[in-house]
Amino acid sequence: MYPILSSQELRNIDRAIKVNLKEIETSIDLGITKTILKISKDGFFIGHDLIKQIKIRDDDQSCYIVLDKALVKVQFMSEDTGFIYKLIPTSFRPILQTSGTSMHKRAFVDRVTADKLTGKVLDAGTGLGYTAIEAAKTADTVTTIEIDPGIIDIAKLNPYSQDLFNKKNIMLVMGDLAGMFGDFKDGEFDFLILDVGNQKIFADFFSGENYRSAFRILKTGGKMYHYIPRLQVTHGRDFAAEVMKRIKAAGFSSIERNEKDSYVVATK
């Protein structure tokens, strides 16, 4: 992996340079470990390589990798969607930001973790891979699907996403779940995790047809964990309630809503 530093760590290095310190304790893997870096008036050293310091604004919240002895922001624009994807540091794991909207889903991931999913799991909407990684700790297998290769490129740079690529019981598939339902057998999965997060782009993902397909491939007694974006909530729209009606119409017998953290758990 490339060394990766948060904007706050780079600001700390900048302050150390200004007071003529010779070294600083910091992290080059977003807080997983600590390391001592030697510093000079021009920047800091990783091994024998001088990494020139760049100007970091006080309000900048970004992650930077070290590439060819230079600091590069972890950010890109998708040619398919036109959205800008960016890795944002936090006090815990970094999160993905999509055109200014941060994907705060820790409570959703925590719920999946707490329920200790077993058997065969389908995770649609890989993102940074946190949900798939947590599910794989107790499940036999996790098939996780991501439509945007650029997001996977960001995950490859994220230290907290590495189990997505390293764990043998996780299978990462590139594609669109809506077009892949036909590949799965009736009752094939013990649990489903649906998390696209952007209704504007993937409106079909929230369709009644998709929920009927999800119902078909889920075992009787299995559960579907579904993160639902807060679409037009400031205009009084209850998008989650609309989705829940479609889920119920698809055949799910029990639907539990967590309004605060914007997800539902539906049982077949």
C-alpha positions as CSV (number, residue, x, y, z in Angstrom):
1,M,0.0,0.0,0.0
2,Y,1.0,3.6,-0.5
3,P,1.6,5.7,2.6
4,I,-1.5,7.7,3.3
5,L,-1.9,10.7,5.7
6,S,-4.9,12.7,6.8
7,S,-5.0,16.5,6.3
8,Q,-4.8,16.9,10.1
9,E,-1.6,14.8,10.2
10,L,-0.1,17.0,7.5
11,R,-1.1,20.2,9.4
12,N,0.7,18.7,12.4
13,I,3.8,18.1,10.3
14,D,3.6,21.7,9.0
15,R,3.6,23.1,12.5
16,A,6.5,20.9,13.5
17,I,8.5,22.2,10.5
18,K,7.8,25.8,11.5
19,V,9.3,25.3,15.0
20,N,12.3,23.5,13.6
21,L,11.6,20.0,15.0
22,K,13.7,17.2,13.6
23,E,11.1,14.4,13.8
24,I,7.4,13.9,14.6
25,E,5.3,10.9,15.7
26,T,2.4,10.5,13.2
27,S,0.6,7.9,11.2
28,I,1.0,6.9,7.5
29,D,-1.9,4.5,7.6
30,L,-4.7,6.8,8.9
31,G,-4.3,5.9,12.6
32,I,-3.9,2.1,12.5
33,T,-0.2,2.4,13.6
34,K,2.1,5.2,14.7
35,T,5.5,6.0,13.2
36,I,8.4,8.5,13.7
37,L,9.1,10.6,10.6
38,K,12.2,12.7,10.2
39,I,11.4,16.2,9.0
40,S,13.3,19.1,7.3
41,K,12.4,22.6,6.4
42,D,11.0,21.3,3.1
43,G,9.0,18.4,4.2
44,F,9.3,14.9,5.8
45,F,11.1,11.7,5.0
46,I,9.6,8.2,4.3
47,G,12.7,6.0,4.3
48,H,15.3,8.0,2.3
49,D,12.7,9.8,0.2
50,L,11.9,13.5,0.9
51,I,8.2,14.2,0.6
52,K,7.8,17.9,0.0
53,Q,5.2,19.4,2.2
54,I,2.2,21.1,0.5
55,K,-0.1,23.8,1.8
56,I,-3.1,22.4,3.6
57,R,-6.0,24.7,4.4
58,D,-7.3,24.8,8.0
59,D,-10.7,23.5,6.8
60,D,-9.4,20.8,4.5
61,Q,-10.7,17.3,5.4
62,S,-8.9,15.0,3.0
63,C,-6.6,12.0,2.7
64,Y,-3.4,12.1,0.8
65,I,-1.3,9.3,-0.6
66,V,2.4,9.5,-1.2
67,L,2.9,8.8,-4.9
68,D,6.2,9.3,-6.7
69,K,7.5,11.2,-3.7
70,A,4.6,13.6,-3.8
71,L,1.4,14.1,-1.9
72,V,-1.8,13.4,-3.9
73,K,-5.3,13.9,-2.7
74,V,-7.5,10.7,-2.7
75,Q,-10.2,12.1,-4.9
76,F,-11.6,11.4,-8.4
77,M,-14.5,12.2,-10.8
78,S,-16.5,9.3,-12.2
79,E,-16.8,9.4,-16.0
80,D,-20.0,7.5,-15.7
81,T,-21.9,9.6,-13.0
82,G,-20.0,12.9,-13.1
83,F,-19.8,12.7,-9.3
84,I,-16.7,13.5,-7.4
85,Y,-15.6,10.8,-4.9
86,K,-13.3,11.6,-2.1
87,L,-11.9,9.8,1.0
88,I,-12.6,11.8,4.2
89,P,-10.7,11.1,7.4
90,T,-12.6,10.7,10.7
91,S,-11.7,9.8,14.3
92,F,-12.5,6.2,13.3
93,R,-12.4,4.7,9.8
94,P,-12.4,7.2,6.8
95,I,-15.6,7.6,4.9
96,L,-16.5,8.1,1.3
97,Q,-17.9,11.5,0.2
98,T,-19.9,11.7,-3.0
99,S,-20.0,15.2,-4.5
100,G,-20.0,16.8,-1.1
101,T,-22.4,14.3,0.6
102,S,-20.6,12.2,3.2
103,M,-21.7,8.6,3.5
104,H,-22.0,8.4,7.3
105,K,-23.2,4.8,7.7
106,R,-21.4,3.6,10.9
107,A,-24.7,2.7,12.6
108,F,-25.8,0.6,9.7
109,V,-22.5,-1.3,9.6
110,D,-22.7,-1.7,13.4
111,R,-26.1,-3.3,13.1
112,V,-24.8,-5.8,10.6
113,T,-21.9,-6.5,12.9
114,A,-24.0,-6.9,16.0
115,D,-26.4,-9.4,14.3
116,K,-23.5,-11.7,13.4
117,L,-24.7,-12.9,9.9
118,T,-24.1,-16.5,9.1
119,G,-24.3,-18.7,6.0
120,K,-24.3,-17.1,2.6
121,V,-24.5,-13.3,2.3
122,L,-25.1,-11.0,-0.7
123,D,-23.9,-7.4,-0.2
124,A,-25.0,-5.0,-3.0
125,G,-23.2,-1.6,-2.9
126,T,-19.6,-2.5,-1.8
127,G,-18.4,1.1,-1.3
128,L,-15.3,1.0,0.9
129,G,-16.2,-2.6,1.9
130,Y,-16.8,-2.0,5.6
131,T,-20.1,-3.9,5.6
132,A,-18.8,-6.8,3.6
133,I,-15.7,-7.1,5.9
134,E,-17.8,-7.1,9.1
135,A,-20.3,-9.6,7.7
136,A,-17.4,-11.9,6.6
137,K,-16.2,-12.2,10.2
138,T,-19.1,-14.6,10.9
139,A,-20.6,-15.6,7.5
140,D,-19.4,-18.5,5.4
141,T,-19.2,-16.4,2.3
142,V,-20.0,-12.8,1.3
143,T,-20.6,-11.9,-2.4
144,T,-20.3,-8.1,-2.7
145,I,-21.2,-6.2,-5.8
146,E,-20.0,-2.7,-6.8
147,I,-21.0,-0.9,-10.0
148,D,-18.4,1.9,-10.0
149,P,-14.7,0.8,-10.5
150,G,-13.5,4.2,-9.3
151,I,-14.9,3.5,-5.8
152,I,-12.9,0.3,-5.7
153,D,-9.8,2.2,-6.7
154,I,-10.3,4.4,-3.7
155,A,-10.9,1.3,-1.5
156,K,-7.6,-0.1,-2.6
157,L,-5.9,3.0,-1.2
158,N,-7.7,2.8,2.1
159,P,-5.9,0.9,4.9
160,Y,-9.2,0.0,6.5
161,S,-10.6,-1.7,3.3
162,Q,-7.8,-4.2,2.7
163,D,-9.7,-7.2,4.0
164,L,-12.1,-6.7,1.1
165,F,-9.3,-7.9,-1.1
166,N,-7.5,-10.2,1.2
167,K,-10.2,-12.3,3.0
168,K,-10.8,-15.6,1.2
169,N,-14.5,-15.7,2.0
170,I,-15.3,-12.4,0.3
171,M,-15.9,-12.4,-3.4
172,L,-15.9,-8.9,-5.0
173,V,-17.9,-8.7,-8.2
174,M,-18.1,-5.6,-10.5
175,G,-21.6,-5.0,-12.0
176,D,-25.1,-3.8,-11.4
177,L,-27.3,-5.9,-9.1
178,A,-30.4,-5.1,-11.0
179,G,-29.0,-6.9,-14.0
180,M,-27.6,-9.8,-12.0
181,F,-30.6,-11.1,-10.1
182,G,-31.2,-13.7,-12.8
183,D,-27.8,-15.2,-12.0
184,F,-29.0,-16.3,-8.5
185,K,-31.1,-19.2,-7.5
186,D,-34.4,-19.1,-5.5
187,G,-33.5,-18.9,-1.8
188,E,-29.8,-18.8,-2.4
189,F,-28.8,-16.4,0.3
190,D,-29.3,-16.4,4.1
191,F,-29.0,-12.6,4.3
192,L,-29.0,-9.6,1.9
193,I,-27.4,-6.2,2.4
194,L,-28.6,-3.5,0.1
195,D,-26.7,-0.2,0.2
196,V,-26.5,2.0,-2.9
197,G,-27.1,5.3,-1.1
198,N,-27.9,7.5,-4.1
199,Q,-31.5,7.3,-5.4
200,K,-30.8,10.0,-8.0
201,I,-28.5,7.8,-10.0
202,F,-29.7,4.3,-9.1
203,A,-33.5,4.9,-8.9
204,D,-34.1,1.4,-10.3
205,F,-32.4,-0.1,-7.3
206,F,-35.4,1.1,-5.2
207,S,-38.0,-0.3,-7.5
208,G,-40.7,-2.9,-6.6
209,E,-39.2,-5.2,-9.2
210,N,-35.9,-5.2,-7.4
211,Y,-37.5,-6.0,-4.1
212,R,-39.4,-8.9,-5.6
213,S,-36.2,-10.2,-7.0
214,A,-34.5,-9.8,-3.6
215,F,-37.4,-11.7,-2.0
216,R,-37.0,-14.5,-4.4
217,I,-33.2,-15.1,-3.8
218,L,-33.6,-14.8,0.0
219,K,-34.2,-18.0,2.1
220,T,-37.4,-18.2,4.1
221,G,-36.6,-16.7,7.5
222,G,-33.7,-14.7,6.1
223,K,-33.3,-11.0,6.5
224,M,-32.6,-8.0,4.2
225,Y,-30.6,-5.1,5.7
226,H,-31.4,-2.0,3.6
227,Y,-29.8,1.4,3.9
228,I,-32.1,4.1,2.6
229,P,-30.9,7.6,1.7
230,R,-32.7,10.6,3.1
231,L,-34.1,11.9,-0.2
232,Q,-35.7,15.3,-0.1
233,V,-36.2,15.0,3.6
234,T,-36.0,18.8,4.0
235,H,-39.0,19.1,1.7
236,G,-41.1,16.8,3.9
237,R,-40.7,13.6,1.8
238,D,-40.5,10.3,3.6
239,F,-38.6,8.3,1.0
240,A,-38.1,5.4,3.5
241,A,-41.9,5.0,3.9
242,E,-42.3,4.8,0.1
243,V,-39.6,2.1,0.0
244,M,-41.1,0.2,2.8
245,K,-44.4,0.0,1.0
246,R,-42.6,-1.6,-2.0
247,I,-40.8,-4.0,0.3
248,K,-44.0,-5.1,1.9
249,A,-45.7,-5.5,-1.5
250,A,-42.8,-7.7,-2.6
251,G,-43.8,-10.2,0.1
252,F,-41.6,-9.4,3.2
253,S,-43.6,-10.2,6.3
254,S,-41.8,-8.1,8.9
255,I,-40.2,-4.7,8.4
256,E,-38.3,-3.0,11.2
257,R,-37.4,0.7,10.6
258,N,-34.6,2.6,12.2
259,E,-35.5,6.2,11.3
260,K,-32.6,7.8,13.1
261,D,-30.0,5.9,11.2
262,S,-31.9,5.6,8.0
263,Y,-32.2,1.8,7.4
264,V,-34.7,-1.0,7.6
265,V,-34.5,-4.7,8.3
266,A,-37.0,-6.9,6.5
267,T,-37.7,-10.6,7.1
268,K,-38.9,-13.1,4.6
